[in-house]
């Protein structure tokens, strides 16, 4: 196989062949007919467009021609009414299934979507729903997850199920790689993996898939990565060979045999190696649980070494020795390796010293799961281990990594935020929620003295049951989602925003009863911005609130914007703390449940996830920049700071950011507040 080594393609495209030219003429005619038809008639015009596009994509140079037509294809309605209509919500990991489909229309519509995103990423098509940076980021992930399409011929299974259709994804990916640059794919992939791992997410399967693809490329003698792939070895070895005794990835059975013949010194070396790799990356090799289970009979000193515990964690292990051993036996298996990392960080947090937590963990170990819970866990994660073990892994990971919770591809940021907040601040309450949901298929909460049952409530925010979540979220979020929506319904008819009443009742007593919003609910226009910002500074900024730290995490709402500072939507986050960063800049550190906190929000505002004093899972922004995206916050009205001391020029700078971004179309008539400033769009 010849190795492809290209940089970005900037040459003029070759003239299409006669056959391709004829197909393109037919495609253009079909697109015109689709564009001119009324909405009710479009389904009848689609088959001709899809069939002709499929023929074009089979031809050399066809993908480039379709890319040039990406905008008119979308405007004609090719994606209308389909999952591909909203590109900002597309999930990279789902592309593999679509591209392997035996259904020609699925393969073609997926290919058309990728080429549309390529046109957006290259700046040839400015889309209203997704920015060029977001499109480029998405395509990098898609290519990382589907490297086999670049470097491998169709398998027998593909040929059997897809036939000639299997050629289309390969033509597509050769074109994508040529336009983006082959040599950047592996490097971008490695950079992306490390960036995600720095945030320590609970769900790491997509990352593990990417690392597996890198390992396959490294092992293929026909693939010359050249200078690409520097830094990949640490990632690959963390999964497939972290220590000397499993360096060549011998398989679990052989590794077990090797452990049985090791003395204490060799076991100590293995334990140290595994712990170092786990803490370095946040990933756990399937070999690691094999060692930990072996060490249960070899003393707690080696077990603590294998988990990489500090003095805090070691003390907790020794104090709750029987519980820790039971958790390892019940939840730490080669098919649930991340449980080892969750257990480690749980011990490091010392939360077992809170009186209710250890008994609640004993309950979790023996918790009988409902039939619905077992079926959901098996559907989402397979049956390699029991549903109880899978849920136990999820519980340990959530308690160890409370800021690693993600909402998946679901509009359930409030529920994900609540789970994170409880794991962070009230772990025994979280464990009670898990018990109710997993055992009883019902959660009951209270709103202003009235009970709300998750089973008696109507539908929630999510229109269908989420499946792309961690084990705890998978079972608990559907219940929380319905309760949250029901609380909102009970506020119908009240003046103002329902979050004022819902958030404290839903999240816990520590949510401040003081409430501010800077948008008029009835009109959607900006409302009392100056007063809103002064209250936020006086409540949260140490220079204006008497140096009072944030004691309990507080729910807040932000206006999410893209890299062009365009408004995308409202989003729930948690304010965790406010403090000076290593450069003496006052920053807000917050939790964002959207799976990846590192984002460019436009107007010079880029969210940081590492390097600015962040702890694992935190996002951060300078106080002023964070305030410019805030639209709701809670505070304690009895601890308010000095509003008058907040400098007017600082307030004006924040207002400038708002007017140049999400507030641009929300400025009330007659408000002549200056909008000039750096980063004006």
N, C-alpha and C positions, 0 to 999 in steps of 0.2 A: 504493500500500500504506500502510495506517495504521501508524504507529510505535507499538510497545508500550512504555510507560513505567510500570512498576508497582513498588511496593515490596513487601515481604513481605505476603502475603495473610493478614489476620487476621479477615476478616469471616466471618459464619456462611455455610456453603454453602447454595446455593439448593436447594429441594426438587426431587428428581428428577422428570423428566417421566413421564407414564403409561407410555410405552414403556420408558424406562430402568428404572422401578420394577418392571415385569414381568420384564425381563431380570435385574435384581438378585435378585429372588425365585428365579428359576431358577438363578442363579449360587450363591446361598447353599445351595440344596438340593443342587447338584452338589458343592459344597465339603464339605458334611456327609457325603455318601455316600463321598467320597474319604477323609475323616478316619476314618470308621468302618470302612473296609475293612482287611483284613490286608495286610501288605507284598506278598505274592505276588499279591494281587488288585488292587493300586493301578493298575498299567498299564492295566487294563481300564476304570477309572473316569476316567482322565486326559482322554481325548478330549472328554468332555462338558464338563469344567471349561474346557479350552482353548478349545473352540468358543464357549461362552457368554461367556467372558472377552473373546474377540475381538469379539463383538457389543457387549458393554458398552463396550469401548475405542473403538468407532466413534462412540459417542454423546457429545454435549456433556455434560460433567460426569462421564463414565464413568471417567476417570483418577482423579479425586478419590475416587470410590466404591471403586475397586480399592485405592487407597492406604489407605483406612480398613480394608480387609480384608487388608492385607499380612501381618499376623502369623498370622491363622487360615489363610491360604493356605499359608504356609510350614509351619506346624505340621501341616497336613493332608497334606503330602508333595508339594507341587507341584514342588519342585526336587529331590526325592530321586533320587539316582543320576545327576544331570546335572552339567554343568560349572558350573551356577549354584548348586550346593549349598553351595559354600564361597565366600562373597562376599569374604572377605579376599584371595583370590587372583585376582579378576577383573581383567582388563586393559582400561583405558579405550579404547585404540586399536582393540580388536576389536569394539566396539559398532557401529561404522559398517557393518561387513560384515553383522552380524546384523540390523540395522535395515533394510538394503537387500535382505534375502533375499526370494526368491519363495516361500519355505516359510512359510505362516501360523504354524505352531507356533513357528518360530524367532523371528519378530517378536514374537509374544505372550509367549513365555517371557522374552525380553530386556526387554520392556516391564514385565512383572510384577516382574522383578528390579530395574529402576530405581525402580519405585514402592515396593518394599520398602526400598531404600536411602534413598529420600526420607523414608519414615516413621521410619527409624532416625535419619537426619540431623536431623529436626525434634524428636527426643526422644519420639516417640509409641510407639516400639517399641525396647526395650533388647535388643540381640542379643548372644549369647554369643561370637560369632566376630569381630565388627567393631564399633568404637565409633562414636558419632555424628560425631566429628571426622573419622574415616577415611571414613565414608560421604559426608559433605559434601565432603571433598577429592576423592573419586572422582567424584561427580556434577559438580563444577566442571570437572574435566578432560573428562568425557564431553560436557558441554554445549559446552565450548570446541572440541572436535574435531568437533562436529556442529552448528555454528552455522547451516549451510545449512538445517537443519530448522526453525529459527526464522524465517529471513528469506527463504526461497525456496519457490516452488511446486514440486510434483513435476516432475522433468524428463521428457522424452519416454521416456528409457530406463527410469526408475522406473515410469512409467505402463504401459509395455510389459511389464515383468517382474512388477510388483507389483499393478497395477490399483488397486482401492479399498484394498488393503492399505497402500498408501503413505500413507493418511490417518492411520493409527494412530500412527506415529512422530511426526507433526506434532502431533496432539492431545496425545501424551505430553509433548513438549518444551515446548509452550505451558503445560502444567500445571506442569512442573518449573520453568520460568522464572518463572511467576507466584508459585510458593511460595518460591523462592529470591530473586527480585528481579532483573528484567532489568538494571537499571543497575549491578548488582554483577558481572555475568557478565564483561564485557570488562575491568573493572578487576581483578577477581580473577584473570582469565586472564593479564593483563600482570604482575601481582604474582607469580603462580605461575611464569611463564616466567623472570623475572629471578631468582627464588629457585633454580630448577633450574640456570640458567646460571652462577650463582655457584659451583656445585659442579663446573663444567667436566666434564660427562660426555663420554665418547667418542661415545656414540650420541645424536645430536641430531635425528633424523628426526621424532619426535613433537613436539618444540619447533618445528621448521620448519613442520610441518603447522598448528600453532596460529597461528603468525605469518602464514601464508598465509591462514587464515580471517579474521584481523584485517584484512589488506590487502583482501580481498574485501569485507568490511563497509565499510571506509573508502571504497572505490571505488563503492559502490552508493548512488546519490543518494536512494533511497527509505528508507535506513536513517539515522535521526538518532541518533547516539551521545550527543548532548548533551554533558555535561561528562565523560562516560566516555571512556576510551581515552587519558588523558594519559600520555605516555611511550611510546606505541605507535610513534611515528614512528622512533625510534632503532632499534627492532627490525625494523620493516618495511624501512627503508632499508639496514640491514646486510645484508639478503639480496638486495634488488631494485634498489638504487641507492645504493651507498656513496659514489660519487665524482661529480664534476661531469659526466664524460663518459658516465656510465650512469645519471644521476639519474632519467630518465623510463623506465628499464627497456626499452631499445630492442631487445634481443635480441643474442645473442652475435656473429652475423655482422656486424651494423652496428658493434658495439663494436670488433671486430677491425679494421674499415676505419678507424675513428677513430684507433686506436692507430698505424696505419701512417703517419699524417700528422702525428704529434705530435713536437715537438722535446724536448730533454732536460729543459727546465724543466717542460713539461706532463706528461711521463712521471714526473718527480719528484713533482709534485702528486698524480697518480693513485696512485703507490706509497704516499705518505704517507697518503692518504685510506683506502685499503684496509687498510693496517696498523693504523690507528687504530680502524677499525670492527671488525676481527678481534680485536684485543686487548681492546676494550671489552666485547664480547659473548661471545667464544669461538665465534662463528659465522662461516662463510666464504661469501661470495657466489660463485655460479658464474662471475661476471665476473673474480674474483680470479685463478684459474688461467690465464685467457686473458692477463692482464697478465704474470704471472710467466713464462709460456712465451715471451712476446714479449721480456721483459727478459733472457732468457738470452743474447741477441746484443747487449745494450747495456751490458755492464759489471756487475761484481759490486757496485759502489757502489749502483746503483739496485735490484739484486736484494735486497741487505740492507735497503734502505729499504722495499721492498715486503713484506718479511717482518717488518719492525718489530724488527730485531735490536738487542740491546745490544752493548757491546764484546765480551762473551764470545761471543755468537752470531756476530758478524762475524769474529772471529778463527777460530772453528771453520769457518765458511764458506770463508774464504780458505785455511785449512789443508787442507781436504778438498773443494776446489772441484769437481773432476771428479765425485766421488761425489754431491755435492749436486745438480749439474746433471743427473746420470743419474737421481737420485731424482725430480726435478721432471718430467723427460721421461717416466719410467716410471710415476709414481704420482699426479701432480697434474694432474687433468683437471677440466673443468667438471662432470662427473658424480661426481667424487670430491674436492670442494672442501676438505673437512675435512683432507685430507692436508697442505694448506699450513700449517694451524695445528699439526698434529702434528710436521711437519718443523721449524717454527720453534722449538717448545718443546724438541724433541730437540737442536737446536743450542744452545739456551740452557742446557741441562743439561750440555753439554760431554762427553757420554758417548762421542762418537766418539774422544776422546783415550785411552779404555781400549783397549789394543792389540788385543783380539779383535773389537771391535765393528765397525770399518770393514770389515775383510774379510768379516765375517758379513753386513753390509748389501750388499756386492757379490754375495755368494752369493744373498741374497734377491732381488736384481734379476733374476738369471737362473734362479731356482729352477724346475725343471719340476714342475708340479702333477699329482698323480694324477687319474685320471678321477673318482673319488669326490669329491675336493676341489673340482674344477672344477664338478661337478654341484651340490654343496652351496652353493657361493658363488653360482652362477647362480640357484638356487632361492630363496635368501634375498634377493638384491640385484638380480636381473635381469641382463640381458646388455648394458647400455648401454656398459660397458667390459669388458675382459678380466678373467677371474678373478684373474690374476696382479696386475693393477693394483689391483683391489679389495683383495686381500690386502696389497699393499704399502701402501695407504692405512691399513689396519688396523694394520700393524706400526708405521708412523710415529706414528700416533695413540696407540698403547699405550706406546711408548717416550717420547713427549712428555708424555702424560697418564697416568702409571701409576696415579694415584688416581681415574681416570675410568672404570675397568672396572666393569661391572655384570653381575649374574648373570641378568638378565631374569626371566621368570616361571618359574624353575627352582630346585629344591632343591640347587643346586650352589655354595653359598657358599664351600666349601673350595677348589674349583677356581678360582673367580674370584679369591679371596684369593691363591692361589699365583701366578697370572699377574701380578697387581698387584705382589706382593712381588718377583718376579723382574724385572719391568720397572723397578722402583724401585731394586733392590739388586744385581741380577746380570743385566744386559741381554743379555750374550752367551749365557747359559744359556737365557733366553727365546727368543732367535733360534734356538738349537739345537732347542728343543722345536717351534717352528714348522716348521723344516725337516723334522724327523722326521714330524710329523703330516701336513703338506701334501704331502710328496713320497712318504713311505714308508707312509702309512696305519697307522703303528704307533709307539708310544712305549714304550721299555723303561726302567724305573727299578729301583732296588734297595731291598730291605727286609731289614735285618740280614744282608747278604751274599748274599741270594738275589735273582735277577732276577725282575721281574714285567713281562710283556708286556701291553699294553693290548688286544691282539687275542686273547690266550689267556685273559684274565680274564673272569669272568662279568659280569652286568649291574652297573651302578653305582647311585648314589643316584637319578638321574633315570630314570623309567620309559620315557621316549621321548626321541628325539634333540631337543635344543633348537634352535629356529630364530631366536628373537628376541635374537640376540647380535651383538656386533661381529665383523668378519671373522676376527680371530685366535681369539677365544673359540669361534666357530662350529666351527672345525676342531680346536682343541686340547682344549676342555673335555670332549667325549665320551671321549677317551682318558684324561685325568686323572681323570675321574669313576670310570671302571672300576678304575683303579689304586688310587685312594684307598679304594674299597670293598673291593678285594682285600686291601689292607694291613689294613683293619679285620677282615676275615675271618680273617687269619692270627693275629690277637690273641685270637680266640675261646677262651674257657676261662681266660684270664688274670684274676687278681684286679685290680680297679680299672678305670679308664676307658681304652679303647684309644688315646685321643688322646695319652696319655703317650708311647707308642712311635711312633705314626703321624706326628704332626706334625713332629718333627725329621727323620725319614727322608723325608717327602714334601716339605717346604718347603726344607730346606737345613741345612748344618752350623751356621749362626748361630742356629738356634732353640735356646733354652736347654734343657739337659738336666734342670734342676730343674723340677718339675711339682707344681702344687697344684690341688686340686678341693675345692669346699665342699658337694658333694652325695654322699651314699652311693649308689653305683651300684646296689646290690642293692635298696634300699628307696625311693630317690628322696627321702629326707629330708635336711634340712640336717645338715652334719657338720663339726664343729670350726671353726665360723665365726670365732671369735676368733683362732685360730692362723692360719687362711687369710688373714685381713685383715692381720694383723701381718706376715706374710711378704710380702704384696703391697706394703704401705707400705715395708717395709724394702728391698725390691728395686727399687722404681720411684720412690718419692717422694724428691726431691732433699734434703729436710730430714732424711731418715732413712738415706739410702744413701751419704752422703759426697759429695753433689752430683754423683753419677755420671749422665751423660745416657744415654738409650737409644741404643745404638750401631747395632744392627741392628734392623729392624722385627721384632716378636715376635708369633707367633700367639696368639690368646686366644679364649675363648668367653664369650658373654654370654647372659643370660636376657632375651629380648625381652618387653616388656610393652606393653599398649595404654594409651590415655590414662586409662583407669580403673584402671591399675596391675595389670591382670589378666595372668596368664602366657599368652604366645602360643607360645613355642617356644625352642629353643636355636639359637644363631646364631654363625657364625665371623666374627671381625673381626681386624684387625691393630693392635697398639699401636705408634704411630709415634714419639711423643715426649711428654715431660712437662715443662711449663715454666709460668712465670707469664704470665698474659694481660695485656692493657693495663691492667686494673684491679687487678693484683697478686694475682689469684686463681690458685692452682695448678690447672692443668687437664691432663687427659689428651687428647691429640690422636690420633685413631684413624681407620682406614679401614674403612668399612662397604660391602660389595659389593652391597647390596640395591637399587641404582639411585637411591635418594633417602635421604640420611642425616638429613635434618631431620625429627625425629619427637618426639611427646609420649609419654613412657613412664610418665606418671602419677606421683602422689605429688609433684608439683611439679618433676619432672625432664623438662626439654625439651632435646633435643640441638640444639646450635648448629652452623651450617655457615658462618657469616660474621659478622664484627664482633667476634669474641673472639680475634683473633690467628690465625685459621685460614688455612692456605695452601689453594690450589685443591684441592678433593677431600677435604679433611679434615673430619671431624666432631669435636666436642669437648664435654666436660662437666667441671665442677669435679671434682677428684680424688675427693672423698667420694661424689659422686653416681655417678660411673663405677664406683667400687668396689662400689656397692650393686647393680649389675646384672651384675657379673663372677662367673663361676662356675668358669672354668678359666684358668690362666695358666702360662707358662713363665718360667724365670729361670735365671741362672747361679749354681749353688750355691756357687761359689768367690768370688762377689762380693756375698754377702748382707750387708745392713746391720744396723743395731742394732734388733732386735725389741723390746727392753725400753723403748726411748725413745718408741715410738708411744703417744700419749696414749690412755688408756682411754675418755675421754668421746668422742673422735673415733670410735673403734671402735664404741662403743655407738650413736652416731648412724647409722652405716652399717648396723648390725644392725637398727636400727629401720626404716630404709627397706626392708630385705629382708623383714622380718616383715610389713610393710604392703603388700607387693606380691607378687612371684613366690614368696616363701617362706612366704606365709600358711598354706598347706595342707601345708607340709613341715616344720613345727616338731616335733621329736621329743617324745614324751610326757615330761612332767616338766620341760621347758625353760620356765622362767617368765620368760625375758628380757622386760623391759618393751617393749611395742609402741607406747606412746603417743608422740606427737610431731606436729609440724606436718604437715599434708597427710594425716592419717589418713583412710582411706576409710570 
